[in-house]
Amino acid sequence: MKRRFYIVWEGRHLGIFDTWEECEKQVKGYKGAKYKSYESLIEAQKALGSNYEAAIQKKKFITTPWSSLSNPPILESITVDGAHNNVNHLSEYQGVYTKTGEKLFHKGPFYGGSNNIMEFLAIVHALALCKQRSWNVPIYSDSKTAIQWIKNKTVKTTIQRTSENQAIFQLLDRAVHWLQENTYENPILKWDTQNWGENPADFGRK
């Protein structure tokens, strides 16, 4: 039986419960009880930040051909993307919930950097978020270089640290330190652009 998670907005005790039996204790016989089930902890935690009325509204899901593929992406995952503009030299990164495309975080713009640096920072941000919220889900990136940096717990870039890009290098220092001080079980996977198309976190600036 597939595991589900339950949010109680109005009941004896409020919050997220990981069994129906626990949820039922909070709502059975409680007048005006408000609760809803979710297929994943990510969806439940995101919904907990909104009110019940917003949560029960039907959400639009991304229409993709992934279900017809023999090897589709894992939808219960986080997908990240980084972008760098060679004209104005501004960089940013973001991460989304792959299943719906819902944005989980966005940082920037920063001056300087590169696509690979932004991808690296996005992956570490996703790892830290997963650790904070106990999400044991894969993280997708379309940067082989950034994924290798994650594995090596270090960044090898030809970009020099300057006063103008100091903010990015401070983030890199913190990110490398986080990798060296923390463990994680989330698989870091390469997004298969050729078979799946652009990832749902893509900034669309290629």
Secondary structure, DSSP 8 states (H G I E B T S, - for coil): ----EEEEEESSS-EEESSHHHHHHHHTT-TT-EEEEESSHHHHHHHHTS-HHHHTS-------SGGGSSS---SSSEEEEEEE-TTT-EEEEEEEETTTTEEEEEEEEEES--HHHHHHHHHHHHHHHHHHHT----EEES-HHHHHHHHHTS---S----SSSHHHHHHHHHHHHHHHH------EEE--HHHH-S-TT--S--
